[in-house]
Amino acid sequence: MCGIAGLISHRYRKEDGRRIKKAIVLQNDRGNGLGAGYAAYGIYPAHEELYALHIMAATDTALEQASSFIRHWFRLHHQEAIPVWNRRIGDHPYFQRFFVEPGISPAHRSAGEKSDDDYVVAKMMLLNKQVKGAYAASCGKNMGVFKGVGTPMDIYDFFLLDNYQGYCWLAHNRFPTNTPGWWGGAHPFNIVEWSVVHNGEISSYGINRRYLESYGYHCHLQTDSEVIAYLIDHLIRRHGLSIAEAATVLAPPYWATVERMADTAEKERLTMLKVIYEQAMLNGPFAVLIAHQGGMFSLTDNTKLRPMTIATGGGYTYFASEISALYEMEENPETVTTPRAGEPVIALYDQGAAATAKSADHRR
């Protein structure tokens, strides 16, 4: 049922969230008012080299404990409340953002935290585990996640998203079934650069969770969707798989399909991925959309039990659960397609525009 929408400018053109809001609000019937959220990339150019930690806390005590935790483990450059609309949405948490860099040099870190990203992942897992009532909604650079309990319009207005400018936007409208609707359980789910929205149900959650916990990830958010973000981080960032290889791991072809392959090298490659990463495979109906620092990509299960549609036009790629939502973002798309089951659709930034975009941000 859940609704998904995303847009990415291949040349780093920035815009506020109005187009993504139209696309996800059109899919309002795909939710039930118990969860919605947005992720935006490129929104913090003044702090683009720092990790932006978005923290939600149920009480002021939890917020103070989270702040103390962050000051202990990180070098804090700036802290402020995340601006919200003064009209309350029920009993909402406190929201703060912290712009930080790791507080311990690589030479003095534990073996599993040598890279800055590994360090941040480990500390955010620890914060979620140790600080009761506090949760890291996002922890990437030059990006942020804004989510909560409400409709897509509620959450957009609550976080004043007209005031942000990003070159990549992700949106979700939630219809929780087996898990509760609460602020931390809304989508997107984020870990460092990866932000994930999901429509469907992960019936392999138990084995996926045990697999991830053996590598230091901890699932606290009372929803099966959380494992997808951690699997993406584990497969691509930590194990160095390509996006296409990670997609094959998550939604692999059936064994019968592999056995029929005439290309021996491809057959061996797929067999290797299926055997090595068997516990990372996702079972159940799903469509996922993932944003990251290099672009955006979508994936459906290998029988396509949840919808995904794609459009392109004017230097943008658009993703949505419904074709009608694509036209809310681009009235005259150049192409409109529906990918085959298990087929990833990968949209990357134009690398020739990267230097121009970065220098433009610094001129602000």
Sequence and secondary structure as in RCSB ss.txt:
>XXXX:A:sequence
MCGIAGLISHRYRKEDGRRIKKAIVLQNDRGNGLGAGYAAYGIYPAHEELYALHIMAATDTALEQASSFIRHWFR
LHHQEAIPVWNRRIGDHPYFQRFFVEPGISPAHRSAGEKSDDDYVVAKMMLLNKQVKGAYAASCGKNMGVFKGVG
TPMDIYDFFLLDNYQGYCWLAHNRFPTNTPGWWGGAHPFNIVEWSVVHNGEISSYGINRRYLESYGYHCHLQTDS
EVIAYLIDHLIRRHGLSIAEAATVLAPPYWATVERMADTAEKERLTMLKVIYEQAMLNGPFAVLIAHQGGMFSLT
DNTKLRPMTIATGGGYTYFASEISALYEMEENPETVTTPRAGEPVIALYDQGAAATAKSADHRR
>XXXX:A:secstr
  EEEEEEETT   B SHHHHHHHHTTGGG  SS EEEEEES  GGGTTSEEEEEEESSHHHHHHHHHHHHHHEE
EEEEEE    SS  SS  EEEEEEEEESS GGGS GGG SHHHHHHHHHHHHHHHSTTEEEEE  BSEEEEEESS
 HHHHHHHTTGGG  BSEEEEEE   SSS   GGGSS EEETTEEEEEEE  TTHHHHHHHHHTTT    SSSTT
HHHHHHHIIIIIIT   HHHHHHHHS   HHHHHT S HHHHHHHHHHHHHTGGG   SSEEEEEEETTEEEEEE
 TT  S  EEEEETTEEEEESSHHHHHHH SS SEEE   TT  EEEE  GGGHHHHHHHHHT 
